[in-house]
């Protein structure tokens, strides 16, 4: 049996397929797609009929927050479809296992709190202002301090298959589908990393050990984070190096 899995998805051909350049024989490389024409001798292609009829965002989050439906190993590394794997990620797996953590999160490259994150999405990515207010009010109604520091990217994480990590994902998916946060024609909330961060910070800050990954890890030669639908790597604009905020505490970050 393989030691760990790497899982990537790509729906509606939103990305081009990035073939791993170096494989670890003890890793299962899983690619979930809705395109039956895709072929690969490196990725194990998976087409899940349970996703039929869902919107693209619904498909994405149904996979992202249910990794162990597809991964049959005890540990899974999830990454977005615009990552290019250059080298084996065995070192990341070994260091994660040695840490004793259940979950490894990618600490946000520029922001630490919810309000500036929503403001950035509104101003730069066309996210609806009223939806941002709705989500923030919903968090406050559950006694969440909006000054709390801890924001995690949704593009990459590593986790063990435990009751706790499965519950975090189940609660996040539930929040994304919550009747107070969805709108007519939008059966699932668009911005998942804020709700994932909220669930993790609000309910699991004293129950799960985190392996916090620095944005600098993604510029160490193991991976490239590419512009969508291209092979062009994104530049390193991270403000973080070896320190970042997790569970409202400044901690050492893993840089690889």
N, C-alpha and C positions, 0 to 999 in steps of 0.2 A: 504493500500500500504506500502511496505517496505521503510525504511528510506534511505538505501544505499545498494550497491552491492559489492561483492568481485568477481573478474573475474580472472580466470586462464585458460591457454590453454596448450595442450599437443598434438603435431602432430607426426605421424610416431613412436609413443610410445617412444619418446626421453627420457621421464621421467616415473617413476612409479607414480601412483595416490596417493597423500597424502590426506587422509581424515581429515577434521578439527576435532580437539579433543573437542572443545567447540564451540557451535553455539550461535549466537545472533538471537533471533526470529524476529528482525526487519531488518535483513540483508538477501539479496538474494545471494546465493552462486552459481556462474555460472562456469561451466567447459566446455570449447569449445575443441572438439576433432574430429579426423577423424576416430576413432575406434568405430564402432557401437556395439561392444561387451562390452564396459565399462558400468558398472552399479554402482549406488551409491544412498544411501538414505539420503545423506547429500549435495552432489553437485547436481545442476540441469544440467544434461548433455545436451549439445547443439551440433548438427552436422549441419554445414552450407553448403548446396549444392553449394553456390556461391564460395566456396573455391576449388571445384573440379578442378583438372587439374593444380593447382598451385604447385610450388616447396615448400618445407618445409619452407624456409625462407619467401617466399611470403605469405604463410598462416599465419605465425607468425606475420608479420608486418601488414597484412591486418586486423588482430584482435587487435593487440597492439595499433594501431593508428586509431581505429574506435570503441572504447569501447561502445559507446552508441547505436551502432547497436544491441548490445546484452543486455546491462544493461538498464532497464526500470525505474530506479530510477534517482534522480537528482544528485547523487554523486556515483562515482565508485572508488573502490580501485583495482588497477591492480597489480598482482604479478606473477613472473615466476613460472613455474611448479615444480621447486625444492624447493619451500617453504613449510614448515609444519606449519600449524596454531595450536598453543597450546591453546590459550585463545581468547575470543571474542575481536575483534578490535573496539568495541564500543567507548572506550576511545579515540582512535586515531580519529575516526569520530567526536566525540563531540569536541575535541580540535581543529581539523581542522575547523569545522564550527564556533567555537568561535573566530578563528583568523581572519575571514573575507576574507581569501585568496580564490583564484579560483583554485589554483593548488599547490599540494604538491609534491616535488621532493626529491629523495634520493641522497644526495650530495655524490660525489665519495669518496671512502674510503681512497684513497692514493694520487691522483693526481688532479691538478686544471686546467691544460691547455691541449690544443690539441696535441702539438708536442710530449711531453713525453708519452701521452696516445697512440698515434699511434706507437711510438717507442717500447713501451711495448708489444703491440699486434704483431708487426713484430718480435721481439726478442723471445717472449715466446709462441706465439700462431700461428705462421706460417702465419700471415697476409702478403699479398704481399707488398714488399717495394714500388714498382711502384704505387700500388693503394693508399698507404698512401700519397705519393707525389702528386698524382692526386687530392685527396680529399683536401689536405692542399692548393694546388694552387687554387683550385676552391673556397675555402673559402676566400683566399686573394683577388681573383678577384672581390669579392663582398664587398671589403673594410673591411674585418674582421681582427682585430688585433690578431695575434696568441699569443700575450702575455696576452691577456684578461683572467682573472681568472673566471672560472665557468664551472664545469664539473659534469654531473649528470648521475647516473647509470640508465640503462634501465630496471632494474629488478623489480622496484617497484615504483608506484606513486599513488596519490589520486587526483581526480579532479572533479570539478563540470561540469555539462553539460551546457556550455555556448558557445556563438559564438566564444569567444577568444580561449578557450581550443580546440574546434573543429578545428579552423583555424590552431593552432599550429600543431596539429596532421596531418591535411591535407597537410600542407607545408612540414612536415617531411617525410611523405610518398612520396610526390612528389620528394623531394631531393633524397630519396633512389632509386627511379626509374629514376632519371635524366639520359638522354642519355650520358652526359659527364662522369658519374660516374659508369655506368654499362659496363660490358665487354661481349664478345661473350660467350654464355653459362651461363652467370650470369645475369639474368634479373632484379636483385635487389641487391643493395649494402649490404654487409654482416654486417658491423659495424654500428649499428643504433644509439648508445648513443652519439657518437660524432656529428652526423648530427642533432639529437634532441637538443643537447646542443647548437650547432651553431644556429639553427633556433630560439631557445628561447632567446639566448644572443643577436643575431644580430637584431632581429625584434621586440622583446617584452619586452625589459628590462625596458621600462617606461610605459608599458600598462597592465601588469599583476602582481598581488600581489602573491608572492610565500610563501608557507609554507615549509621551508627547514628542511628536516628530516636527523638527524645525523645517520651515520652508527651504532652508539651505540644503537639506538632504536632496532636493530635486535638482540640484546643480552640482552633484558630486560625480556625475558620469554614469550613474546607474540607469537614469531615465531622462527623457526629455518630455516636457509638457508643451505640446504643440498647439499652434493656432488651429481652430476648428477647420476640419476638412483639408488639412495640409500637413506637410512634413516640416514646417518651419517652427523651430523651437521658440517658445516665449522667453523674453529676457528676464533676468533675475532682478526683480524690483523689491525684494523682501526687505523689511526693516528689522526683521528678527535674525539673530544668529544663534547663540547658545542659550538665550533666555526668552521666556514667553510666559503667558498667563493661562493657567489651567485651574479651574475650581476656585477662582478669585485669589490665587496665589501665584507669585512669580516663581517659576521653576526652571531647572535645567532642561534643555531640549536635546533630543537626539539628532545629530547631524550626519551620522554615518561613518 
